[in-house]
Amino acid sequence: MTRLMLAGALLIIITSTALALGPGFAFGVHANFTTSNFPGPSVSGTNQQISSAYGAGWGGGVHVDANLMVFSFRLSGDYLHYSIDENKFRDSFRPFFGNAVNQMSIDGGGLGIITLAVNGKMPVLPLPVITPYLTGGVGLAWVSRDQVTTSITGFTGATIPSSSQSGRTLVDVGAGVDIKIGIALFVEAKYAWIFTDGSNSTYVPVTIGVTF
């Protein structure tokens, strides 16, 4: 609930910013599909961190564009959600418990990420309908993981407490294409780093959006 409230607050701030700035600025919405390599929770008593307990995720957000002569900036706020990959989670325990992990049930562990970032956009070979561009930027990320509980054949197993990291530095680079077919659409893909404690987290959001 806290993640959703913070995400909602960021989206309201960005929307209000677009309305207040007026002409020369544009407002839009977008959806994200991502793959990731987020370190999973640490396995208690083994000094081992699950190398990657998450796979594909989804989310969305809003953005404000400031268009200059040959360059533009985009302020965006996003919320992303990942469900724990049960197969990856089980495999991390396999060296200690063998094939017994095949009977393990896993509950919880959802990962939520809220980001606020500013990206530059540099057009490459503008065409009448489509304009490819390069993009890169910096921002902040709030990462939060729900509690994980496990059981094996009906017996309670490990409980891994929830965790969170606030205001971590985010850096991303990527490319996209603006499409003008009566409305202004865009598709882009980026490679993003979040400098989380321990191992850095990386993810690749593919974004589809519309700007009004």
C-alpha positions in Angstrom: 0.0 0.0 0.0 2.9 2.4 0.8 4.4 1.8 -2.6 1.2 2.5 -4.4 0.6 5.7 -2.4 4.2 6.9 -3.2 3.7 6.0 -6.9 0.4 7.9 -6.9 2.0 10.9 -5.3 4.8 11.0 -7.9 2.3 10.7 -10.8 0.2 13.5 -9.5 3.2 15.7 -9.1 4.3 15.1 -12.7 0.8 15.6 -14.1 0.5 18.9 -12.2 3.9 20.0 -13.5 2.8 19.5 -17.1 -0.5 21.4 -16.6 1.3 24.3 -14.8 4.1 24.7 -17.4 1.7 25.2 -20.3 2.7 25.6 -24.0 6.0 24.1 -25.0 5.5 21.1 -22.7 3.6 17.9 -23.4 2.1 15.3 -21.1 1.7 11.6 -21.8 1.2 8.1 -20.3 3.0 4.9 -21.0 3.2 1.2 -20.2 6.3 -0.9 -19.5 7.2 -4.5 -19.9 10.6 -5.5 -18.4 13.1 -8.2 -17.9 15.4 -8.0 -14.9 18.3 -9.3 -12.9 17.4 -8.3 -9.3 19.2 -10.0 -6.5 16.8 -12.1 -4.5 16.6 -12.3 -0.7 19.5 -13.8 1.3 19.2 -17.4 2.3 19.5 -17.4 6.1 22.4 -19.3 7.5 24.1 -19.9 4.2 25.7 -16.5 3.5 24.3 -16.9 0.0 22.1 -14.4 -1.8 19.7 -15.7 -4.5 21.4 -14.6 -7.7 18.2 -13.6 -9.5 14.7 -14.5 -8.2 12.8 -12.4 -10.6 12.1 -12.5 -14.3 9.6 -10.5 -16.4 7.7 -7.6 -14.9 5.1 -5.0 -15.9 4.1 -1.4 -15.0 3.4 2.0 -16.3 3.6 5.7 -15.5 3.3 9.3 -16.8 5.8 11.7 -18.4 6.3 15.3 -19.2 8.3 16.3 -22.4 10.2 19.6 -22.8 10.9 20.1 -26.5 13.9 22.2 -27.5 15.2 22.9 -31.0 17.2 19.7 -31.6 17.0 18.1 -28.2 14.3 17.3 -25.6 14.0 16.2 -22.0 11.5 13.8 -20.5 10.6 13.7 -16.8 8.9 10.4 -16.0 7.5 8.6 -13.0 7.0 4.8 -13.1 5.8 2.0 -11.0 7.0 -1.6 -11.8 6.0 -4.9 -10.3 7.6 -8.3 -10.4 6.4 -11.6 -9.0 9.0 -14.0 -7.6 10.2 -16.7 -10.0 9.5 -19.8 -8.0 11.8 -22.0 -10.1 14.7 -19.7 -9.7 14.0 -19.5 -5.9 13.9 -23.2 -5.5 17.1 -23.7 -7.5 18.9 -21.5 -5.1 18.1 -24.0 -2.3 18.9 -27.1 -4.3 22.6 -27.3 -3.3 21.5 -27.6 0.4 18.3 -29.6 0.2 18.6 -31.5 -3.1 15.4 -32.6 -4.9 13.3 -32.0 -1.8 13.0 -28.4 -3.0 10.7 -29.6 -5.7 8.1 -30.0 -3.0 8.6 -26.4 -1.7 5.7 -24.0 -1.8 6.5 -20.3 -1.9 4.2 -17.4 -1.0 4.9 -13.6 -1.3 8.1 -12.0 -2.4 6.6 -9.6 -4.8 9.0 -6.8 -5.8 7.8 -3.2 -6.4 9.9 -0.4 -7.9 9.1 3.3 -8.1 11.3 5.5 -10.2 11.6 9.2 -10.9 14.0 10.0 -13.7 15.0 12.7 -16.2 16.1 11.6 -19.7 17.5 13.4 -22.6 16.4 12.6 -26.2 18.6 13.1 -29.2 16.9 12.6 -32.6 18.7 10.5 -35.2 17.7 10.7 -38.9 14.3 12.4 -38.5 11.8 11.2 -41.0 8.2 12.4 -41.9 6.4 9.7 -39.8 9.0 8.2 -37.6 12.0 9.7 -35.8 14.6 7.3 -34.2 16.3 8.7 -31.1 18.9 8.0 -28.5 18.2 8.5 -24.8 19.9 8.4 -21.5 19.3 9.8 -18.0 19.5 9.6 -14.2 17.0 9.4 -11.4 16.0 7.9 -8.1 14.5 4.5 -7.3 12.6 3.1 -4.4 12.8 -0.7 -4.2 10.6 -2.8 -1.9 10.2 -6.6 -1.5 7.4 -8.3 0.3 7.9 -11.0 2.9 8.6 -14.5 1.6 7.3 -17.6 3.4 8.0 -21.2 2.4 6.7 -24.6 3.3 7.6 -28.2 2.2 4.8 -30.9 2.0 2.7 -28.9 4.5 5.4 -28.1 7.0 6.4 -24.5 7.6 9.8 -23.6 6.3 11.8 -20.4 6.2 10.3 -16.9 6.5 12.3 -14.1 4.9 11.3 -10.6 6.2 10.4 -7.9 3.8 13.0 -5.3 2.8 13.2 -1.9 1.2 15.8 0.5 -0.2 14.9 4.2 -0.7 16.2 6.9 -3.0 18.8 4.7 -4.8 20.6 6.2 -7.8 19.2 5.1 -11.2 21.1 5.4 -14.5 19.8 4.3 -17.9 20.7 4.4 -21.6 18.7 3.3 -24.6 17.0 4.1 -27.9 13.5 4.5 -29.3 11.4 5.8 -32.1 8.7 8.5 -32.1 5.8 7.7 -34.4 3.4 10.4 -35.6 0.2 9.0 -37.1 -2.3 11.6 -36.0 -1.3 11.0 -32.4 2.3 11.0 -31.0 3.3 7.5 -30.1 6.7 6.2 -29.0 8.4 2.9 -28.4 11.7 2.6 -26.6 14.0 0.2 -24.9 16.5 1.0 -22.2 19.1 -0.7 -20.0 18.9 0.6 -16.5 21.0 0.2 -13.4 19.9 0.7 -9.8 22.7 1.0 -7.3 21.2 -1.1 -4.6 23.1 -2.4 -1.6 25.3 -5.4 -2.3 24.9 -6.3 -5.9 23.6 -3.6 -8.3 20.2 -4.4 -9.9 19.6 -4.2 -13.6 16.5 -4.3 -15.8 15.5 -3.7 -19.4 12.2 -1.8 -19.7 10.5 -1.8 -23.1 8.1 1.1 -23.1 5.1 2.0 -25.3 3.5 5.4 -24.8 1.4 8.2 -26.1 2.1 12.0 -25.7 -0.8 14.5 -25.9 
